[in-house]
Amino acid sequence: MSQNIDAEQKTVVAGAPSDGLEAAKVAVGNLADRARSAARVLARADRNWKDRALLAIAASLDANRAAVIKANAKDIEAGRANGTTEALLDRLKLDDSRVDNLIAALEELAGLPDPVGTVLRGQTLPNGLRLRQVHVPMGVIGAIYEARPNVTVDIAGIALKSGNAVLLRGGSAAAHSNLALLGLIRDAIESVGLPADAVASVDAYGRDGAAAMMGARGKIDVLIPRGGRELIQRVVTTANVPVIETGEGNVHIYLDESADAEMAVPIVLNSKTHRPSVCNTVETLVLNARAAAAPEVLAALAKAGVRLHVDARAKVLAGGIETIDATEADWDTEYMDLDLAVAVVDDLDGAIKHIRAHSTGHTEAILTNDLARAERFIAEIDSAAVIVNASTRFTDGGQLGLGAEVGISTQKMHARGPMGLRELTTTKWIVQGDGHVRS
């Protein structure tokens, strides 16, 4: 990889400093046009060609990891100076282990089947017309996300494999990291003969660039926001480009009275403390009032440094553990930190009622040894992922065998839950005849 993006490429990738929204609209429109041209090449690229691009990115990321980590350190330093919380700094951080994970995800993507061209359904009609409905790329995807440089690689990889071009708005908090990653991604794509404009960024245009993306209907085919509630709702309510809504993760675990501490303690700890800053971390623990495992679970959480925001009955179950009195706002809070709301209910009905009232539709889990209760929980909880007797951290594209993910969709359209390769395709009807005319 070249150590620096040359002047012409930097203009294409990041643009010149913004002169306002109108200038950003022109620049983003030009980037989208370039992306559209690149998407046409990707649409006819076979699996081998796209996989070579993914492996080239992985190899370049490995070879240039020191430069990427050095660039990321500048973002971490700036974030710390700006008072960014440790939890959010954790989301921003790239180290050797996380670079290894990105490389592994790219290699896994390369090993997955190509969704483009797969037949969803097909038949020959009585009149002889031959029909097929096949998966095809969406075209140009826009992604707006916050302080997550790993998302730059994940989205670029999934977009390429699914035959799409992508425009990125990664936010100022990860500016150095994203620019370093973008340079090596574009160089790697070009090294295998695919157009570098398949992956580009509007970061240099700041919020005007994001606004221009949201208004680029007809140039960007679909927009995917990934971040906190404020970002997501701004995109959903403002954009005139079709949006796949990814939701915040107000994730719940219900501890049933039949669950034992031997199973419950490690699952709840993993769900809360493994990476508290991510969207599949549990934010509310709902306890059955007769759950024998509850005191041990609460003690283990407190020992791990989790701050417990408890209702009156949970306070009793906590015994002598230091707690915080919960307010009504706690039930709707995505802490993304070592905080956890704890509510007590009388039975499964109470748990389902609480979750329905406060869920964001992301992930809910039940810990139980009662099969009938598990089945009822599965049937009555309406979230993108429902988990039985396992950590909520498994709601993740990589963990579910998708290679990586663009985000977790909480809508009910074609994409719901972790969005991988298939979710970045649409369909096309192919009708073949032999001189047929309609009577």
C-alpha positions as CSV (number, residue, x, y, z in Angstrom):
1,M,0.0,0.0,0.0
2,S,1.2,3.5,-0.7
3,Q,2.0,5.3,2.5
4,N,-0.1,8.3,1.5
5,I,-3.2,8.8,-0.6
6,D,-2.0,10.9,-3.6
7,A,-3.5,14.3,-4.1
8,E,-6.1,13.3,-6.7
9,Q,-7.2,10.2,-4.8
10,K,-7.5,12.2,-1.6
11,T,-9.8,14.6,-3.3
12,V,-11.9,11.7,-4.6
13,V,-11.9,9.9,-1.3
14,A,-12.3,12.7,1.2
15,G,-12.9,15.8,-0.8
16,A,-11.8,19.3,0.0
17,P,-12.9,21.1,3.2
18,S,-16.6,21.8,3.0
19,D,-17.8,25.2,1.8
20,G,-21.3,24.4,3.0
21,L,-24.2,22.1,2.2
22,E,-24.5,23.1,-1.5
23,A,-20.9,22.3,-2.1
24,A,-21.2,19.1,-0.2
25,K,-24.2,18.1,-2.4
26,V,-22.2,18.6,-5.5
27,A,-19.2,16.7,-4.2
28,V,-21.3,13.8,-2.8
29,G,-23.2,13.6,-6.1
30,N,-19.9,13.3,-8.0
31,L,-18.7,10.6,-5.6
32,A,-22.0,8.8,-6.0
33,D,-21.7,8.9,-9.8
34,R,-18.3,7.4,-9.6
35,A,-19.6,4.8,-7.2
36,R,-22.4,4.0,-9.7
37,S,-19.9,3.4,-12.4
38,A,-17.9,1.1,-10.1
39,A,-21.0,-0.7,-9.1
40,R,-21.7,-1.6,-12.7
41,V,-18.3,-3.3,-12.9
42,L,-18.9,-5.1,-9.5
43,A,-22.3,-6.3,-10.8
44,R,-20.6,-8.4,-13.5
45,A,-17.6,-9.5,-11.4
46,D,-17.6,-13.2,-10.6
47,R,-17.0,-14.6,-7.1
48,N,-13.3,-15.3,-7.7
49,W,-12.6,-11.6,-8.7
50,K,-14.4,-10.3,-5.6
51,D,-12.8,-12.8,-3.3
52,R,-9.3,-11.8,-4.6
53,A,-10.2,-8.2,-3.6
54,L,-11.2,-9.2,-0.1
55,L,-8.0,-11.2,0.4
56,A,-5.9,-8.3,-1.0
57,I,-7.5,-6.0,1.6
58,A,-6.8,-8.6,4.3
59,A,-3.1,-8.9,3.2
60,S,-2.7,-5.1,3.0
61,L,-4.3,-4.7,6.5
62,D,-1.8,-7.2,7.9
63,A,1.2,-5.6,6.2
64,N,0.2,-2.1,7.2
65,R,-1.2,-2.8,10.7
66,A,1.4,-0.7,12.4
67,A,0.4,2.4,10.4
68,V,-3.3,1.7,11.0
69,I,-2.7,1.3,14.8
70,K,-0.6,4.5,14.8
71,A,-3.4,6.4,13.1
72,N,-5.9,5.0,15.5
73,A,-3.8,6.1,18.4
74,K,-4.2,9.7,17.3
75,D,-8.0,9.3,17.4
76,I,-7.8,7.7,20.8
77,E,-5.6,10.5,22.1
78,A,-8.0,13.2,20.7
79,G,-11.0,11.3,22.1
80,R,-9.5,11.2,25.6
81,A,-8.6,14.9,25.4
82,N,-12.2,15.6,24.5
83,G,-13.6,13.7,27.5
84,T,-14.8,10.7,25.6
85,T,-15.8,7.9,28.0
86,E,-13.7,4.8,28.3
87,A,-16.6,2.7,27.0
88,L,-16.7,4.7,23.8
89,L,-13.0,4.8,23.5
90,D,-13.1,1.0,23.6
91,R,-15.4,1.1,20.5
92,L,-12.9,3.4,18.8
93,K,-9.8,1.3,19.6
94,L,-7.9,-0.8,17.1
95,D,-5.1,-3.0,18.4
96,D,-3.3,-6.1,17.1
97,S,-6.1,-8.4,18.3
98,R,-8.8,-6.3,16.6
99,V,-6.9,-6.0,13.4
100,D,-6.5,-9.8,13.5
101,N,-10.3,-10.1,13.8
102,L,-10.8,-7.8,10.8
103,I,-8.5,-9.9,8.8
104,A,-10.2,-13.1,9.8
105,A,-13.6,-11.6,9.0
106,L,-12.4,-10.7,5.5
107,E,-11.0,-14.2,4.9
108,E,-14.3,-15.7,6.2
109,L,-16.2,-13.5,3.8
110,A,-14.0,-14.7,0.9
111,G,-14.9,-18.3,1.9
112,L,-18.7,-17.7,1.9
113,P,-20.9,-18.4,-1.2
114,D,-21.6,-15.4,-3.4
115,P,-25.2,-14.3,-3.0
116,V,-25.4,-12.6,-6.3
117,G,-27.2,-14.7,-8.9
118,T,-28.6,-17.3,-6.5
119,V,-32.2,-18.3,-7.4
120,L,-34.8,-17.5,-4.9
121,R,-37.5,-19.2,-6.8
122,G,-38.3,-20.2,-10.4
123,Q,-40.8,-22.1,-12.5
124,T,-42.0,-22.7,-16.1
125,L,-45.5,-21.5,-16.6
126,P,-48.1,-23.5,-18.6
127,N,-47.6,-21.2,-21.5
128,G,-43.9,-22.0,-21.6
129,L,-42.5,-18.8,-20.1
130,R,-39.5,-19.5,-17.9
131,L,-39.3,-17.4,-14.7
132,R,-36.5,-16.9,-12.2
133,Q,-36.3,-14.5,-9.2
134,V,-32.6,-14.0,-8.5
135,H,-30.5,-12.0,-6.0
136,V,-28.8,-9.0,-7.4
137,P,-26.7,-6.1,-5.9
138,M,-28.5,-3.1,-4.6
139,G,-26.0,-0.8,-6.4
140,V,-24.7,2.1,-4.3
141,I,-25.0,1.8,-0.5
142,G,-24.5,4.7,1.9
143,A,-23.3,4.1,5.4
144,I,-23.3,6.7,8.2
145,Y,-21.7,5.5,11.5
146,E,-19.9,6.7,14.6
147,A,-16.5,6.1,16.1
148,R,-16.2,2.5,14.8
149,P,-13.3,2.2,12.4
150,N,-13.8,-1.6,12.3
151,V,-17.1,-0.8,10.6
152,T,-15.2,0.8,7.7
153,V,-13.6,-2.6,6.9
154,D,-16.7,-4.7,7.6
155,I,-19.0,-2.6,5.4
156,A,-16.4,-2.4,2.6
157,G,-15.9,-6.1,2.6
158,I,-19.6,-7.0,2.7
159,A,-20.4,-4.5,0.0
160,L,-17.7,-5.8,-2.3
161,K,-18.7,-9.4,-1.9
162,S,-22.4,-8.6,-2.5
163,G,-21.5,-6.6,-5.6
164,N,-22.2,-3.1,-4.3
165,A,-20.3,0.1,-4.2
166,V,-20.3,2.0,-0.9
167,L,-20.1,5.6,0.3
168,L,-18.9,6.0,3.9
169,R,-19.4,8.7,6.5
170,G,-17.4,7.5,9.5
171,G,-17.4,10.5,11.7
172,S,-14.7,12.8,13.0
173,A,-13.9,10.7,16.1
174,A,-12.3,8.1,13.9
175,A,-11.0,10.4,11.1
176,H,-7.3,9.3,11.2
177,S,-8.2,5.6,11.5
178,N,-10.7,5.7,8.7
179,L,-8.4,7.6,6.3
180,A,-5.7,5.0,6.8
181,L,-8.1,2.2,6.3
182,L,-9.7,3.8,3.3
183,G,-6.4,4.3,1.6
184,L,-5.3,0.6,1.9
185,I,-8.8,-0.7,0.9
186,R,-8.9,1.4,-2.3
187,D,-5.3,0.4,-3.2
188,A,-6.1,-3.3,-2.6
189,I,-9.3,-3.1,-4.7
190,E,-7.4,-1.5,-7.5
191,S,-4.5,-4.0,-7.3
192,V,-6.9,-6.8,-8.5
193,G,-8.4,-4.7,-11.3
194,L,-11.6,-3.5,-9.7
195,P,-12.3,0.2,-9.5
196,A,-11.1,2.0,-6.4
197,D,-14.3,4.1,-6.5
198,A,-16.2,1.1,-5.2
199,V,-15.3,2.4,-1.7
200,A,-15.2,6.1,-1.0
201,S,-15.8,8.5,1.9
202,V,-17.5,11.8,2.4
203,D,-15.8,12.5,5.8
204,A,-14.1,15.7,4.7
205,Y,-17.5,17.3,4.3
206,G,-18.5,16.6,7.9
207,R,-22.1,16.9,8.8
208,D,-22.8,18.6,5.4
209,G,-21.6,15.4,3.8
210,A,-23.9,13.3,5.8
211,A,-26.8,15.6,5.0
212,A,-26.0,15.4,1.3
213,M,-26.0,11.6,1.5
214,M,-29.4,11.7,3.1
215,G,-30.7,13.8,0.3
216,A,-29.1,11.9,-2.6
217,R,-32.2,10.0,-3.6
218,G,-31.6,8.5,-7.1
219,K,-27.9,8.5,-6.6
220,I,-27.6,6.4,-3.4
221,D,-29.9,3.3,-3.4
222,V,-30.1,2.6,0.3
223,L,-28.8,4.3,3.4
224,I,-27.7,2.4,6.6
225,P,-27.2,4.3,9.8
226,R,-25.2,2.7,12.6
227,G,-24.7,4.3,16.0
228,G,-26.7,5.7,18.9
229,R,-30.3,6.7,19.0
230,E,-29.8,10.3,18.0
231,L,-27.8,9.4,14.9
232,I,-30.3,6.7,13.8
233,Q,-33.4,8.8,14.3
234,R,-31.9,11.8,12.5
235,V,-31.2,9.6,9.5
236,V,-34.6,7.9,9.6
237,T,-36.6,11.1,10.0
238,T,-34.5,13.2,7.6
239,A,-33.4,11.1,4.7
240,N,-35.3,10.9,1.5
241,V,-33.1,7.9,0.4
242,P,-34.6,4.6,1.5
243,V,-33.2,3.6,4.9
244,I,-32.6,0.3,6.6
245,E,-33.0,1.2,10.2
246,T,-30.5,-0.3,12.6
247,G,-31.7,0.0,16.2
248,E,-30.1,0.8,19.5
249,G,-29.7,-2.2,21.8
250,N,-31.9,-1.9,24.9
251,V,-31.3,-5.6,25.4
252,H,-33.0,-7.7,28.1
253,I,-32.3,-10.9,29.9
254,Y,-35.1,-12.6,31.8
255,L,-33.9,-14.9,34.6
256,D,-36.6,-17.5,35.1
257,E,-37.2,-19.1,38.5
258,S,-36.1,-22.5,37.0
259,A,-32.6,-21.2,35.9
260,D,-29.6,-22.4,38.0
261,A,-26.8,-20.1,39.0
262,E,-24.2,-22.4,37.4
263,M,-25.6,-21.5,34.0
264,A,-26.9,-18.0,34.7
265,V,-23.9,-16.3,36.3
266,P,-21.4,-16.8,33.4
267,I,-24.1,-15.9,30.8
268,V,-25.2,-12.7,32.4
269,L,-21.5,-11.7,33.1
270,N,-20.6,-12.3,29.5
271,S,-23.6,-10.4,28.3
272,K,-22.8,-7.4,30.4
273,T,-19.0,-7.3,30.8
274,H,-17.5,-8.8,27.7
275,R,-17.7,-5.6,25.7
276,P,-20.1,-3.2,27.4
277,S,-19.9,-0.5,24.7
278,V,-21.6,-2.5,21.9
279,C,-25.2,-2.9,21.0
280,N,-25.7,-6.5,21.9
281,T,-24.7,-6.0,25.5
282,V,-27.5,-6.6,28.0
283,E,-28.9,-3.4,29.5
284,T,-31.8,-4.7,31.7
285,L,-31.9,-7.8,33.8
286,V,-35.5,-8.9,34.5
287,L,-35.6,-11.2,37.6
288,N,-38.4,-13.6,38.5
289,A,-39.2,-12.9,42.2
290,R,-38.7,-16.6,43.0
291,A,-35.4,-17.0,41.0
292,A,-33.0,-18.8,43.4
293,A,-30.1,-17.8,41.3
294,A,-30.8,-14.0,41.5
295,P,-28.7,-13.1,44.6
296,E,-25.7,-15.0,43.2
297,V,-26.1,-13.3,39.8
298,L,-26.3,-9.9,41.4
299,A,-23.3,-10.5,43.6
300,A,-21.2,-11.6,40.6
301,L,-22.2,-8.5,38.6
302,A,-21.3,-6.2,41.5
303,K,-17.9,-8.0,42.0
304,A,-17.2,-7.4,38.3
305,G,-17.7,-3.7,38.7
306,V,-21.2,-3.4,37.3
307,R,-23.3,-0.6,38.8
308,L,-26.8,-1.9,39.5
309,H,-29.8,0.4,39.0
310,V,-32.5,-1.5,40.9
311,D,-36.2,-1.3,41.6
312,A,-37.4,-1.8,45.2
313,R,-37.7,-5.6,45.0
314,A,-34.4,-6.0,43.3
315,K,-32.8,-4.0,46.1
316,V,-34.0,-6.6,48.6
317,L,-32.6,-9.4,46.5
318,A,-29.3,-7.6,46.3
319,G,-28.9,-7.8,50.1
320,G,-25.9,-5.8,51.2
321,I,-24.7,-5.1,47.7
322,E,-24.3,-1.4,46.9
323,T,-26.9,-0.4,44.4
324,I,-28.5,2.7,42.8
325,D,-32.2,3.3,42.9
326,A,-33.6,3.0,39.4
327,T,-35.7,5.7,37.9
328,E,-38.3,5.2,35.1
329,A,-35.7,6.4,32.6
330,D,-33.4,3.5,33.5
331,W,-35.7,1.0,31.8
332,D,-35.2,2.8,28.4
333,T,-31.5,3.5,28.7
334,E,-28.8,2.0,26.5
335,Y,-25.9,2.5,28.9
336,M,-23.1,1.1,26.7
337,D,-21.1,1.0,29.9
338,L,-20.8,-1.0,33.1
339,D,-24.3,-0.1,34.3
340,L,-27.3,-2.4,34.4
341,A,-31.0,-1.8,35.2
342,V,-32.6,-4.6,37.3
343,A,-36.3,-5.2,37.6
344,V,-38.2,-7.9,39.5
345,V,-41.4,-9.4,38.1
346,D,-43.8,-12.1,39.4
347,D,-43.8,-14.4,36.4
348,L,-43.2,-14.8,32.7
349,D,-46.2,-12.7,32.0
350,G,-44.7,-9.8,33.9
351,A,-41.3,-10.3,32.1
352,I,-43.0,-10.2,28.7
353,K,-45.0,-7.2,29.6
354,H,-41.9,-5.3,30.8
355,I,-39.8,-6.2,27.7
356,R,-42.6,-5.2,25.3
357,A,-42.9,-1.9,27.1
358,H,-39.2,-1.0,26.9
359,S,-37.5,-3.1,24.1
360,T,-36.0,-1.5,21.1
361,G,-36.5,-4.8,19.1
362,H,-32.8,-5.8,19.1
363,T,-32.2,-8.8,21.3
364,E,-33.9,-10.5,24.2
365,A,-32.8,-13.6,26.1
366,I,-34.4,-16.0,28.6
367,L,-32.5,-18.2,31.0
368,T,-34.6,-21.1,31.9
369,N,-34.8,-24.9,32.4
370,D,-38.5,-25.0,31.5
371,L,-39.0,-25.8,27.8
372,A,-42.6,-24.6,27.7
373,R,-41.6,-21.1,29.1
374,A,-38.7,-21.0,26.6
375,E,-41.1,-21.7,23.7
376,R,-43.6,-19.1,24.9
377,F,-40.9,-16.5,25.2
378,I,-39.7,-17.3,21.7
379,A,-43.3,-17.0,20.3
380,E,-44.3,-13.8,22.2
381,I,-41.1,-11.7,22.1
382,D,-41.0,-9.6,18.9
383,S,-37.4,-8.7,18.5
384,A,-34.8,-9.3,15.8
385,A,-33.1,-11.9,17.8
386,V,-34.4,-14.1,20.7
387,I,-32.0,-16.2,22.6
388,V,-32.5,-19.1,25.0
389,N,-29.8,-20.0,27.5
390,A,-26.9,-18.2,25.8
391,S,-25.2,-14.8,25.9
392,T,-26.7,-11.8,24.1
393,R,-23.3,-11.2,22.7
394,F,-24.0,-13.9,20.0
395,T,-26.3,-11.4,18.1
396,D,-23.4,-10.6,15.8
397,G,-22.8,-11.4,12.1
398,G,-19.4,-13.0,12.7
399,Q,-20.7,-15.2,15.5
400,L,-23.7,-16.3,13.4
401,G,-21.6,-17.3,10.4
402,L,-22.3,-14.3,8.2
403,G,-18.6,-13.4,8.1
404,A,-19.3,-9.8,9.3
405,E,-22.2,-7.5,9.5
406,V,-23.2,-4.0,8.3
407,G,-25.3,-3.6,11.5
408,I,-28.3,-5.1,13.3
409,S,-31.5,-4.2,11.7
410,T,-34.5,-3.8,14.0
411,Q,-37.0,-3.1,11.2
412,K,-39.4,-5.7,9.7
413,M,-38.6,-5.3,6.0
414,H,-36.4,-7.7,4.0
415,A,-33.4,-7.3,6.4
416,R,-33.9,-8.0,10.1
417,G,-31.2,-8.9,12.7
418,P,-27.5,-9.0,11.7
419,M,-27.1,-7.9,8.1
420,G,-24.7,-9.9,6.1
421,L,-24.2,-10.6,2.4
422,R,-27.8,-11.7,1.5
423,E,-29.3,-8.6,3.2
424,L,-27.3,-6.3,0.9
425,T,-29.0,-7.7,-2.2
426,T,-32.3,-7.2,-3.7
427,T,-34.1,-9.4,-6.3
428,K,-34.7,-9.2,-10.0
429,W,-37.3,-11.2,-12.0
430,I,-35.9,-12.8,-15.2
431,V,-38.6,-13.8,-17.7
432,Q,-37.5,-15.8,-20.8
433,G,-39.8,-16.7,-23.6
434,D,-39.8,-17.9,-27.2
435,G,-41.7,-15.1,-29.0
436,H,-44.5,-15.1,-26.4
437,V,-47.1,-12.3,-26.5
438,R,-49.9,-11.7,-24.0
439,S,-53.4,-12.4,-25.2
